[in-house]
Amino acid sequence: MNVKNNNTTIGEMLLKIIDLYNNEYEKQRQNLEKKRKNPGDDVPKFNIGKILDKEPFKEFYETLQNKNPNSDISWFIENLSRLRLWGTFDNIRSAEDAIEDFNKLQIELPKFVLNCFREVETRTFYINSLIDKKKYEWDETKKNNYSSYLNKEFQAYTYNKDSKQKYLTDLFDNIVAEIKETEHKIKTEYGYIINSFYENETFVATKEDLNDFFFYCEKHKRTIDEFYNLFHILSNYIDNKNKLKELNTRIKKNTLRQQMGRNSEVKNFSKAEKIKEKLSFMKGKDIRNGQIILNETDYNQLLSYTLEYFERLEIPENIQPMQTNTRGGNILYTYGSIFKELYPSSKYPENLIIFLHKTFNQLAEKNFENKQYFDTNIYKRLGTKPQYYDEQIKG
């Protein structure tokens, strides 16, 4: 846009006449307001052209028309009138049209109009950058910086998982309060509602929405001086929305970790209880020979080996083999059923066969090391239920 400014006073004089024009317009509007028969009736319309028939407006109008007979002077005056009343351009297109009209009429650009034009240029550049480059979303750098900030806060102000979660939820609540405070401030001070800029965590405002925000708020204050204040308010509002999004994600992850931790504890407890239940018959007597199957010391050792194995399906170190006073089939079927209950969709692993071979003397096989694990007697008998097994485990 080619903006002419010849440093003369005619442009400033033009604004003074426009202000007089607006005053005359308001007087006539108020007079017509008084002529309403009922308060609810519409204000009678009047012909703006009548104002232009008066002096000094008539001479002013004719002077402008003589400068450029092809220009729509009435439209030019109306646009400039609105600009003086609003204190800002409604959009960049209106500003460019106004500048073009000044240039066509060869009138120097008043400082007020030039400042309004520069504001709407800056406004439009900011809005385009925000939308086109998606600056309303945090990039990875900003996310990482905020994550680093939170981690430092954790080190300084928290001491365990629960206190971290409380810190996050308190911070979340504080930012929600800031967001609501900003929304209230915009509504009460500028008469504008920005809540609709977001749907949940998603920024949905368009360029038109953002331009309306700046325009109507500046119009409410009747000055472009509000732009940078509005810019900072909106930037902080968007930052807080992004903080909220990051906090929400982290809170959900922490909640899931805590839940998984609790589930793991419950799962491990449940697993241990199942194993103890399955092995408990070994503390009693064998129904065939009447002897105690394992003394208390050996039973506790066996339980320890078994819990350790089924915790990670890894063979414990330094196993001391033991002898039981029950048939090998009872032992094998017990361990086979433990495995199938804990891992119903899995096949018996090789290290379970090795674990049983190392733990129970009566299950040791000749040439065990030279056999494929599925060829061992241990593997073949794991799923075979011995006669009287149910009676044995009932004691």
Secondary structure, DSSP 8 states (H G I E B T S, - for coil): --------SHHHHHHHHHHHHHHHHHHHHHHHHHT-SSTTS------THHHHTSTTHHHHHHHHHHH-TTS-HHHHHHHHHHHHHHSS-SSHHHHHHHHHHHHHTT----HHHHHHHHHHHHHHHHHHHHHHTTTTS--HHHHHHHHHHHHHHHHHH--SHHHHHHHHHHHHHHHHHHHHHHHHHHHHHHS---GGGEETTEE---HHHHHHHHHHHHHHHTSGGGHHHHHHHHHHHHHHHHHHHHHHHHHHHHHHHHHHHHHHHHHHHHHHHHHHHHHGGGGSB-TTT--BSS-HHHHHHHHHHHHHHHHHT---SS---B--SS-HHHHHHHHHHHHHHHSTTS---HHHHHHHHHHBGGG--TTGGGS-GGGSHHHHHTT---TTHHHHHH-
